[in-house]
């Protein structure tokens, strides 16, 4: 699992959009999260983790505050979640998560990215069954046993725990995100999480080679450049020098 998680991080670094795009995506996600679960980060742990992640990615405070202000007011944009799945160059599986106020426009934009890179967009569930939907927490530490005990006492269905070079990484079902985070905070106090998020991790990876490498990177770039796209997950294993 750790390798897939690291591949995802490296892929994001390669295909990250301009700062304004990053700010916009965080602002939209914070707005939706606060609108649905409340604007208080102390009671909305998902929002808390999202804000912490935004700050680590150097999103300005005014962007975060504006999203929270909008969420606390009446009305506002009506964003809904949308997920698209398909196969990219080299037959690597791809999941695209969006927040949109116009599903028809978003589907057309995402489908266009697949079409222009000779990829194939599929039906819901066509590839997601080959991914694990995980809550992931990574932080500095060495006491793996105490971490496991804390999570088990909180009735968290731990998928995996990795301990490497002074860092502990916890994988749990996405439905146990809040439970797992609260258990870690209760046990260790304030934690500076290196990772605190929910994402799709592929159960197997697909080597992408030859001409497919450039086409696959083009697909990722095009998808990440869309305003409505929040996250792109894939099973592609690109060459290290790609």
Backbone as CSV, one residue per row, in Angstrom:
resi,resn,N_x,N_y,N_z,CA_x,CA_y,CA_z,C_x,C_y,C_z
1,UNK,0.822,-1.203,0.000,0.000,0.000,0.000,0.857,1.254,0.000
2,UNK,1.942,1.206,0.767,2.792,2.376,0.882,3.352,2.809,-0.457
3,UNK,3.718,1.849,-1.292,4.292,2.180,-2.593,3.256,2.889,-3.466
4,UNK,2.042,2.373,-3.450,0.979,3.001,-4.242,0.710,4.419,-3.745
5,UNK,0.753,4.602,-2.430,0.544,5.913,-1.833,1.656,6.866,-2.265
6,UNK,2.896,6.398,-2.254,4.026,7.234,-2.656,3.964,7.561,-4.140
7,UNK,3.573,6.578,-4.964,3.437,6.823,-6.397,2.415,7.914,-6.650
8,UNK,1.340,7.869,-5.878,0.279,8.872,-6.012,0.831,10.257,-5.679
9,UNK,1.619,10.354,-4.607,2.192,11.634,-4.210,3.119,12.176,-5.305
10,UNK,3.958,11.297,-5.863,4.890,11.723,-6.904,4.142,12.142,-8.161
11,UNK,3.076,11.418,-8.467,2.272,11.753,-9.637,1.622,13.117,-9.464
12,UNK,1.108,13.383,-8.266,0.484,14.676,-8.000,1.499,15.801,-8.157
13,UNK,2.717,15.572,-7.689,3.748,16.598,-7.764,4.066,16.918,-9.224
14,UNK,4.039,15.898,-10.073,4.360,16.104,-11.476,3.237,16.817,-12.220
15,UNK,1.996,16.580,-11.806,0.864,17.088,-12.573,0.121,18.207,-11.848
16,UNK,0.709,18.746,-10.783,0.031,19.802,-10.032,-0.221,21.012,-10.920
17,UNK,-1.411,21.579,-10.802,-1.765,22.743,-11.606,-1.124,23.989,-11.010
18,UNK,-1.345,25.115,-11.653,-0.823,26.383,-11.155,-1.417,26.669,-9.783
19,UNK,-0.750,27.556,-9.023,-1.186,27.833,-7.652,-2.634,28.282,-7.584
20,UNK,-3.048,29.105,-8.527,-4.430,29.585,-8.489,-5.416,28.430,-8.609
21,UNK,-5.065,27.429,-9.408,-5.912,26.247,-9.541,-5.965,25.494,-8.219
22,UNK,-4.804,25.350,-7.574,-4.740,24.644,-6.292,-5.599,25.364,-5.259
23,UNK,-5.476,26.687,-5.207,-6.264,27.465,-4.255,-7.756,27.285,-4.516
24,UNK,-8.126,27.324,-5.783,-9.537,27.192,-6.155,-10.095,25.833,-5.745
25,UNK,-9.300,24.794,-5.971,-9.760,23.449,-5.639,-9.905,23.268,-4.132
26,UNK,-8.944,23.786,-3.380,-9.051,23.705,-1.925,-10.252,24.513,-1.432
27,UNK,-10.422,25.709,-1.998,-11.540,26.550,-1.581,-12.877,25.872,-1.802
28,UNK,-13.024,25.232,-2.936,-14.275,24.544,-3.255,-14.496,23.351,-2.321
29,UNK,-13.421,22.586,-2.069,-13.552,21.405,-1.218,-13.844,21.793,0.230
30,UNK,-13.191,22.849,0.716,-13.446,23.331,2.081,-14.886,23.817,2.202
31,UNK,-15.351,24.542,1.198,-16.738,25.039,1.190,-17.738,23.886,1.297
32,UNK,-17.569,22.887,0.456,-18.500,21.752,0.438,-18.438,20.977,1.752
33,UNK,-17.223,20.747,2.253,-17.040,20.001,3.504,-17.678,20.746,4.680
34,UNK,-17.480,22.062,4.749,-18.034,22.873,5.832,-19.545,23.001,5.704
35,UNK,-20.021,23.071,4.480,-21.462,23.203,4.240,-22.204,21.951,4.704
36,UNK,-21.583,20.796,4.515,-22.262,19.540,4.850,-22.025,19.095,6.286
37,UNK,-20.848,19.430,6.858,-20.528,18.920,8.187,-20.333,19.959,9.266
38,UNK,-20.508,21.244,8.909,-20.325,22.309,9.895,-18.995,23.012,9.725
39,UNK,-18.957,24.287,10.102,-17.772,25.113,9.860,-16.767,25.088,11.011
40,UNK,-17.072,24.348,12.078,-16.155,24.267,13.220,-15.199,23.095,13.037
41,UNK,-13.915,23.357,12.812,-12.958,22.264,12.595,-12.823,21.331,13.789
42,UNK,-13.160,21.812,14.993,-13.051,20.960,16.186,-14.103,19.861,16.207
43,UNK,-15.235,20.119,15.594,-16.292,19.108,15.553,-16.389,18.429,14.192
44,UNK,-15.787,19.025,13.194,-15.780,18.451,11.856,-14.331,18.064,11.531
45,UNK,-13.972,16.824,11.883,-12.579,16.395,11.741,-12.128,16.331,10.283
46,UNK,-13.062,16.043,9.385,-12.705,16.025,7.963,-12.293,17.418,7.521
47,UNK,-13.046,18.423,7.959,-12.714,19.808,7.646,-11.378,20.192,8.273
48,UNK,-11.172,19.766,9.477,-9.917,20.087,10.171,-8.718,19.557,9.395
49,UNK,-8.806,18.307,8.977,-7.714,17.722,8.203,-7.517,18.425,6.874
50,UNK,-8.607,18.830,6.260,-8.548,19.514,4.974,-7.873,20.877,5.108
51,UNK,-8.221,21.606,6.155,-7.607,22.916,6.390,-6.114,22.759,6.678
52,UNK,-5.760,21.771,7.485,-4.340,21.536,7.788,-3.568,21.200,6.524
53,UNK,-4.182,20.390,5.652,-3.520,20.022,4.404,-3.371,21.242,3.492
54,UNK,-4.404,22.087,3.475,-4.352,23.304,2.659,-3.213,24.216,3.122
55,UNK,-3.067,24.347,4.425,-2.000,25.203,4.955,-0.624,24.656,4.602
56,UNK,-0.482,23.336,4.639,0.804,22.733,4.277,1.118,22.953,2.801
57,UNK,0.059,23.050,1.985,0.246,23.324,0.565,0.287,24.821,0.285
58,UNK,0.444,25.597,1.371,0.644,27.053,1.289,-0.537,27.789,0.693
59,UNK,-1.747,27.280,0.968,-2.951,28.013,0.575,-3.132,29.187,1.548
60,UNK,-3.264,30.409,1.050,-3.385,31.574,1.932,-4.599,31.498,2.854
61,UNK,-4.477,32.081,4.027,-5.563,32.055,5.013,-6.837,32.689,4.462
62,UNK,-6.687,33.728,3.644,-7.893,34.417,3.155,-8.715,33.513,2.232
63,UNK,-8.055,32.582,1.540,-8.784,31.637,0.693,-9.602,30.681,1.563
64,UNK,-8.976,30.203,2.637,-9.656,29.298,3.568,-10.809,30.012,4.266
65,UNK,-10.538,31.219,4.769,-11.564,31.985,5.490,-12.752,32.321,4.590
66,UNK,-12.471,32.658,3.345,-13.552,32.988,2.412,-14.462,31.796,2.178
67,UNK,-13.852,30.613,2.045,-14.651,29.394,1.833,-15.510,29.092,3.054
68,UNK,-14.961,29.283,4.249,-15.721,29.040,5.482,-16.843,30.060,5.637
69,UNK,-16.561,31.314,5.297,-17.593,32.362,5.384,-18.754,32.058,4.449
70,UNK,-18.425,31.626,3.249,-19.471,31.287,2.280,-20.304,30.105,2.780
71,UNK,-19.633,29.137,3.403,-20.341,27.945,3.883,-21.265,28.271,5.058
72,UNK,-20.906,29.270,5.854,-21.723,29.614,7.023,-22.933,30.463,6.659
73,UNK,-22.946,31.030,5.476,-24.072,31.850,5.038,-25.139,31.018,4.359
74,UNK,-26.266,31.656,4.115,-27.373,30.964,3.433,-27.112,30.957,1.937
75,UNK,-27.644,29.973,1.269,-27.519,29.900,-0.182,-26.120,29.513,-0.599
76,UNK,-25.591,30.218,-1.589,-24.262,29.898,-2.101,-24.355,28.887,-3.235
77,UNK,-23.185,28.496,-3.732,-23.163,27.541,-4.841,-23.685,26.178,-4.399
78,UNK,-24.238,25.476,-5.348,-24.756,24.139,-5.072,-23.866,23.124,-5.773
79,UNK,-22.763,22.776,-5.117,-21.839,21.813,-5.708,-22.239,20.391,-5.328
80,UNK,-22.052,19.473,-6.233,-22.294,18.059,-5.948,-21.065,17.263,-6.379
81,UNK,-20.884,16.128,-5.717,-19.744,15.269,-6.034,-20.061,14.422,-7.263
82,UNK,-19.067,14.224,-8.092,-19.202,13.355,-9.265,-17.911,12.566,-9.419
83,UNK,-18.045,11.310,-9.792,-16.876,10.449,-9.966,-16.965,9.754,-11.322
84,UNK,-15.853,9.806,-12.045,-15.795,9.173,-13.358,-14.643,8.177,-13.376
85,UNK,-14.817,7.111,-14.136,-13.830,6.042,-14.158,-13.538,5.628,-15.594
86,UNK,-12.353,5.100,-15.792,-12.034,4.648,-17.133,-10.635,4.069,-17.225
87,UNK,-10.186,3.898,-18.462,-8.867,3.321,-18.735,-8.056,4.306,-19.559
88,UNK,-6.867,4.622,-19.070,-5.989,5.543,-19.765,-5.039,4.808,-20.694
89,UNK,-4.079,5.532,-21.304,-3.070,4.893,-22.145,-2.340,3.785,-21.380
90,UNK,-2.041,2.694,-22.086,-1.414,1.552,-21.432,-2.394,0.725,-20.627
91,UNK,-3.679,1.060,-20.752,-4.751,0.343,-20.046,-4.693,0.515,-18.529
92,UNK,-4.035,1.575,-18.065,-4.014,1.866,-16.629,-5.374,2.404,-16.206
93,UNK,-5.818,1.994,-15.031,-7.129,2.402,-14.530,-7.062,3.811,-13.941
94,UNK,-8.127,4.581,-14.150,-8.159,5.975,-13.714,-9.494,6.283,-13.038
95,UNK,-9.429,6.974,-11.902,-10.620,7.478,-11.214,-10.489,8.991,-11.104
96,UNK,-11.535,9.699,-11.483,-11.537,11.163,-11.449,-12.643,11.636,-10.511
97,UNK,-12.264,12.348,-9.447,-13.240,12.892,-8.502,-13.447,14.377,-8.786
98,UNK,-14.703,14.788,-8.849,-15.038,16.175,-9.166,-16.021,16.756,-8.158
99,UNK,-16.015,18.078,-8.070,-17.067,18.832,-7.407,-17.594,19.804,-8.454
100,UNK,-18.881,19.729,-8.738,-19.402,20.484,-9.870,-20.761,21.109,-9.577
101,UNK,-21.008,22.247,-10.228,-22.334,22.856,-10.187,-23.061,22.641,-11.518
102,UNK,-22.424,21.860,-12.406,-23.025,21.553,-13.700,-22.502,20.198,-14.172
103,UNK,-23.142,19.098,-13.726,-22.656,17.746,-14.050,-22.519,17.478,-15.547
104,UNK,-23.425,18.012,-16.360,-23.344,17.770,-17.800,-22.073,18.371,-18.392
105,UNK,-21.757,19.605,-17.958,-20.532,20.249,-18.438,-19.301,19.469,-17.990
106,UNK,-19.297,19.069,-16.718,-18.138,18.377,-16.170,-17.909,17.047,-16.862
107,UNK,-18.984,16.283,-17.070,-18.834,14.999,-17.754,-18.279,15.200,-19.158
108,UNK,-18.775,16.221,-19.856,-18.274,16.501,-21.208,-16.798,16.854,-21.202
109,UNK,-16.383,17.658,-20.206,-14.969,18.052,-20.112,-14.076,16.849,-19.817
110,UNK,-14.508,16.011,-18.859,-13.707,14.839,-18.489,-13.648,13.851,-19.658
111,UNK,-14.785,13.622,-20.285,-14.820,12.710,-21.432,-13.910,13.211,-22.547
112,UNK,-13.853,14.537,-22.731,-12.984,15.113,-23.755,-11.518,14.809,-23.488
113,UNK,-11.118,14.834,-22.216,-9.726,14.503,-21.864,-9.409,13.057,-22.228
114,UNK,-10.343,12.168,-21.951,-10.140,10.751,-22.283,-10.074,10.569,-23.803
115,UNK,-10.991,11.203,-24.501,-11.071,11.041,-25.956,-9.812,11.551,-26.653
116,UNK,-9.314,12.722,-26.205,-8.161,13.344,-26.858,-6.860,12.581,-26.620
117,UNK,-6.850,11.706,-25.646,-5.639,10.906,-25.377,-5.888,9.427,-25.713
118,UNK,-6.907,9.186,-26.544,-7.256,7.826,-26.981,-7.456,6.886,-25.798
119,UNK,-8.090,7.437,-24.769,-8.432,6.657,-23.580,-9.927,6.353,-23.604
120,UNK,-10.362,5.545,-22.655,-11.755,5.109,-22.675,-12.414,5.374,-21.324
121,UNK,-13.431,6.225,-21.312,-14.178,6.456,-20.091,-15.197,5.335,-19.929
122,UNK,-15.338,4.825,-18.707,-16.201,3.670,-18.476,-17.441,4.021,-17.672
123,UNK,-18.151,3.007,-17.262,-19.360,3.181,-16.455,-18.983,3.202,-14.972
124,UNK,-19.870,3.753,-14.114,-19.586,3.757,-12.674,-19.298,2.349,-12.162
125,UNK,-18.196,2.179,-11.450,-17.836,0.874,-10.909,-16.953,0.049,-11.808
126,UNK,-16.659,0.569,-13.005,-15.895,-0.236,-13.965,-14.455,-0.475,-13.514
127,UNK,-13.883,0.453,-12.742,-12.528,0.235,-12.233,-12.406,0.437,-10.724
128,UNK,-13.354,1.118,-10.106,-13.211,1.436,-8.672,-13.161,0.194,-7.795
129,UNK,-13.708,-0.923,-8.286,-13.656,-2.163,-7.496,-12.235,-2.711,-7.403
130,UNK,-11.333,-2.157,-8.220,-9.936,-2.567,-8.186,-9.070,-1.603,-7.363
131,UNK,-9.725,-0.709,-6.652,-9.039,0.229,-5.766,-9.571,0.047,-4.348
132,UNK,-8.727,0.357,-3.362,-9.167,0.416,-1.967,-9.414,1.873,-1.615
133,UNK,-10.597,2.160,-1.057,-10.949,3.528,-0.661,-10.497,3.695,0.785
134,UNK,-9.369,4.368,0.983,-8.683,4.356,2.277,-8.620,5.719,2.949
135,UNK,-8.681,5.673,4.275,-8.251,6.807,5.095,-6.782,6.567,5.399
136,UNK,-5.957,7.601,5.192,-4.512,7.449,5.359,-3.986,8.530,6.299
137,UNK,-3.241,8.081,7.296,-2.602,9.009,8.237,-1.123,8.654,8.318
138,UNK,-0.266,9.634,8.136,1.175,9.413,8.265,1.746,10.471,9.200
139,UNK,2.597,10.043,10.122,3.158,10.969,11.105,4.441,10.370,11.677
140,UNK,5.252,11.220,12.288,6.501,10.759,12.891,6.196,9.930,14.131
141,UNK,6.881,8.793,14.260,6.671,7.950,15.426,7.347,6.610,15.271
142,UNK,7.471,5.904,16.395,8.106,4.585,16.387,7.268,3.529,17.104
143,UNK,6.253,3.980,17.853,5.487,3.058,18.692,4.297,2.490,17.927
144,UNK,4.613,1.552,17.065,3.578,0.951,16.212,2.527,0.211,17.040
145,UNK,2.971,-0.457,18.098,2.036,-1.239,18.920,1.002,-0.354,19.601
146,UNK,1.436,0.796,20.137,0.497,1.700,20.791,-0.518,2.251,19.788
147,UNK,-0.055,2.535,18.588,-0.958,3.008,17.536,-2.023,1.961,17.241
148,UNK,-1.595,0.723,17.067,-2.534,-0.358,16.755,-3.524,-0.567,17.896
149,UNK,-3.036,-0.552,19.128,-3.917,-0.728,20.283,-4.963,0.385,20.354
150,UNK,-4.540,1.629,20.133,-5.464,2.765,20.189,-6.555,2.641,19.136
151,UNK,-6.176,2.226,17.948,-7.147,2.093,16.860,-8.103,0.923,17.105
152,UNK,-7.575,-0.164,17.624,-8.431,-1.322,17.891,-9.424,-1.027,19.019
153,UNK,-8.960,-0.306,20.042,-9.865,0.064,21.138,-10.985,0.973,20.647
154,UNK,-10.704,1.760,19.613,-11.713,2.651,19.043,-12.564,1.943,17.996
155,UNK,-12.363,0.629,17.869,-13.127,-0.189,16.927,-12.897,0.231,15.479
156,UNK,-11.647,0.598,15.184,-11.272,0.933,13.807,-10.798,-0.339,13.110
157,UNK,-11.339,-0.588,11.947,-10.976,-1.787,11.181,-9.683,-1.506,10.405
158,UNK,-8.551,-1.585,11.097,-7.262,-1.225,10.509,-6.932,-2.139,9.330
159,UNK,-6.610,-1.523,8.196,-6.240,-2.288,7.018,-4.768,-2.646,7.036
160,UNK,-3.931,-1.670,7.432,-2.492,-1.895,7.438,-1.814,-0.781,8.235
161,UNK,-0.683,-1.103,8.842,0.165,-0.105,9.490,1.596,-0.341,9.019
162,UNK,2.240,0.705,8.533,3.624,0.602,8.088,4.506,1.480,8.965
163,UNK,5.678,0.974,9.299,6.637,1.728,10.110,7.966,1.726,9.375
164,UNK,8.389,2.897,8.941,9.615,2.972,8.159,10.305,4.310,8.395
165,UNK,11.566,4.243,8.764,12.410,5.430,8.939,11.765,6.473,9.848
166,UNK,11.269,6.015,10.981,10.708,6.935,11.964,9.358,7.514,11.603
167,UNK,8.702,6.907,10.642,7.374,7.375,10.243,6.387,6.220,10.277
168,UNK,5.230,6.483,10.841,4.166,5.482,10.887,3.063,5.911,9.914
169,UNK,2.617,4.976,9.097,1.519,5.228,8.165,0.391,4.246,8.457
170,UNK,-0.785,4.789,8.677,-1.965,3.983,9.004,-2.924,3.994,7.824
171,UNK,-3.414,2.813,7.469,-4.424,2.679,6.429,-5.676,2.067,7.058
172,UNK,-6.820,2.693,6.813,-8.094,2.194,7.346,-9.184,2.461,6.317
173,UNK,-10.337,1.788,6.426,-11.438,2.079,5.496,-11.840,3.553,5.579
174,UNK,-12.241,4.127,4.456,-12.589,5.554,4.442,-13.729,5.873,5.402
175,UNK,-14.577,4.880,5.664,-15.705,5.098,6.574,-15.251,5.247,8.024
176,UNK,-14.019,4.843,8.318,-13.482,4.946,9.686,-12.569,6.158,9.858
177,UNK,-12.596,7.086,8.905,-11.688,8.233,8.948,-11.786,8.995,10.271
178,UNK,-12.979,9.464,10.610,-13.146,10.297,11.811,-12.797,9.519,13.076
179,UNK,-13.210,8.265,13.118,-12.934,7.413,14.289,-11.436,7.209,14.474
180,UNK,-10.753,6.941,13.367,-9.315,6.684,13.435,-8.555,7.952,13.834
181,UNK,-8.915,9.069,13.247,-8.207,10.314,13.568,-8.409,10.696,15.029
182,UNK,-9.647,10.567,15.514,-9.917,10.917,16.902,-9.146,10.013,17.853
183,UNK,-9.047,8.732,17.526,-8.306,7.793,18.376,-6.831,8.172,18.440
184,UNK,-6.262,8.582,17.319,-4.851,8.985,17.296,-4.631,10.267,18.102
185,UNK,-5.547,11.221,17.953,-5.425,12.477,18.704,-5.599,12.254,20.197
186,UNK,-6.544,11.380,20.566,-6.777,11.088,21.989,-5.554,10.421,22.617
187,UNK,-4.867,9.613,21.831,-3.725,8.854,22.359,-2.437,9.671,22.380
188,UNK,-2.198,10.438,21.329,-0.910,11.127,21.193,-1.001,12.648,21.310
189,UNK,-2.206,13.178,21.497,-2.341,14.627,21.550,-2.251,15.213,20.155
190,UNK,-1.804,16.442,20.059,-1.691,17.079,18.748,-0.611,16.378,17.926
191,UNK,-0.967,16.046,16.692,-0.044,15.350,15.794,0.148,16.195,14.539
192,UNK,1.386,16.318,14.107,1.672,16.991,12.846,1.622,15.935,11.745
193,UNK,0.435,15.766,11.166,0.244,14.715,10.169,0.943,15.082,8.857
194,UNK,1.750,14.157,8.371,2.337,14.328,7.045,1.290,14.009,5.978
195,UNK,0.433,13.054,6.304,-0.697,12.720,5.437,-1.932,12.569,6.314
196,UNK,-3.028,13.128,5.871,-4.298,13.066,6.599,-5.382,13.240,5.543
197,UNK,-5.762,12.141,4.912,-6.666,12.265,3.780,-7.348,10.937,3.457
198,UNK,-8.323,11.043,2.580,-9.020,9.869,2.054,-8.715,9.803,0.566
199,UNK,-8.295,8.649,0.098,-7.999,8.517,-1.324,-8.177,7.075,-1.794
200,UNK,-8.175,6.912,-3.107,-8.250,5.586,-3.716,-6.839,5.095,-4.006
201,UNK,-6.520,3.895,-3.516,-5.225,3.273,-3.807,-5.456,2.018,-4.649
202,UNK,-4.735,1.875,-5.757,-4.940,0.702,-6.607,-4.454,-0.568,-5.930
203,UNK,-5.205,-1.645,-6.113,-4.803,-2.937,-5.548,-3.637,-3.532,-6.318
204,UNK,-3.520,-3.185,-7.594,-2.381,-3.594,-8.418,-1.985,-2.408,-9.292
205,UNK,-0.720,-2.354,-9.692,-0.284,-1.278,-10.569,-0.103,-1.793,-11.989
206,UNK,-0.166,-0.867,-12.938,-0.058,-1.201,-14.357,1.125,-0.454,-14.952
207,UNK,2.174,-1.162,-15.403,3.320,-0.474,-16.024,2.875,0.278,-17.277
208,UNK,3.263,1.552,-17.376,2.981,2.355,-18.565,4.315,2.586,-19.260
209,UNK,4.402,2.180,-20.534,5.693,2.166,-21.226,5.579,2.779,-22.619
210,UNK,6.736,3.074,-23.205,6.801,3.527,-24.597,6.023,4.809,-24.842
211,UNK,5.336,4.834,-25.974,4.570,6.018,-26.367,3.429,6.306,-25.404
212,UNK,3.012,5.292,-24.643,1.899,5.484,-23.720,2.264,6.424,-22.557
213,UNK,3.559,6.552,-22.256,3.981,7.384,-21.122,3.581,8.837,-21.350
214,UNK,3.940,9.383,-22.503,3.616,10.779,-22.808,2.112,10.982,-22.882
215,UNK,1.405,10.024,-23.459,-0.052,10.138,-23.576,-0.711,10.095,-22.196
216,UNK,-0.171,9.241,-21.323,-0.751,9.125,-19.983,-0.504,10.411,-19.195
217,UNK,0.698,10.957,-19.299,0.997,12.206,-18.600,0.149,13.353,-19.147
218,UNK,-0.126,13.328,-20.439,-1.003,14.341,-21.027,-2.417,14.222,-20.464
219,UNK,-2.902,12.996,-20.317,-4.232,12.777,-19.741,-4.293,13.335,-18.320
220,UNK,-3.283,13.032,-17.507,-3.260,13.520,-16.128,-3.216,15.047,-16.087
221,UNK,-2.402,15.638,-16.952,-2.287,17.098,-16.982,-3.623,17.731,-17.367
222,UNK,-4.255,17.198,-18.391,-5.519,17.759,-18.857,-6.609,17.652,-17.794
223,UNK,-6.669,16.507,-17.128,-7.677,16.323,-16.085,-7.433,17.273,-14.919
224,UNK,-6.182,17.360,-14.468,-5.863,18.231,-13.338,-6.078,19.699,-13.667
225,UNK,-6.068,20.035,-14.943,-6.242,21.424,-15.351,-7.712,21.844,-15.361
226,UNK,-8.622,20.894,-15.248,-10.052,21.219,-15.219,-10.442,21.762,-13.844
227,UNK,-11.183,22.857,-13.832,-11.581,23.483,-12.567,-12.398,22.541,-11.686
228,UNK,-13.240,21.720,-12.301,-14.148,20.867,-11.520,-13.472,19.631,-10.950
229,UNK,-12.286,19.290,-11.440,-11.600,18.078,-10.984,-10.867,18.359,-9.677
230,UNK,-11.132,17.532,-8.671,-10.484,17.675,-7.366,-9.302,16.721,-7.225
231,UNK,-9.500,15.471,-7.628,-8.453,14.464,-7.476,-8.482,13.490,-8.642
232,UNK,-7.296,13.017,-9.013,-7.171,11.968,-10.027,-6.353,10.842,-9.421
233,UNK,-6.908,9.646,-9.427,-6.210,8.457,-8.911,-6.016,7.488,-10.071
234,UNK,-4.922,6.757,-10.058,-4.696,5.830,-11.155,-3.800,4.678,-10.721
235,UNK,-3.780,3.656,-11.558,-2.953,2.470,-11.279,-1.675,2.480,-12.100
236,UNK,-1.456,3.544,-12.861,-0.303,3.583,-13.741,1.021,3.660,-12.992
237,UNK,1.965,2.869,-13.426,3.317,2.908,-12.878,4.237,3.436,-13.960
238,UNK,4.600,4.708,-13.840,5.393,5.374,-14.868,6.888,5.170,-14.621
239,UNK,7.686,5.197,-15.679,9.132,5.099,-15.494,9.630,6.227,-14.594
240,UNK,10.665,5.970,-13.816,11.152,6.953,-12.853,11.633,8.219,-13.512
241,UNK,12.116,8.133,-14.730,12.623,9.320,-15.406,11.572,9.998,-16.259
242,UNK,10.294,9.560,-16.107,9.236,10.146,-16.940,8.897,11.535,-16.444
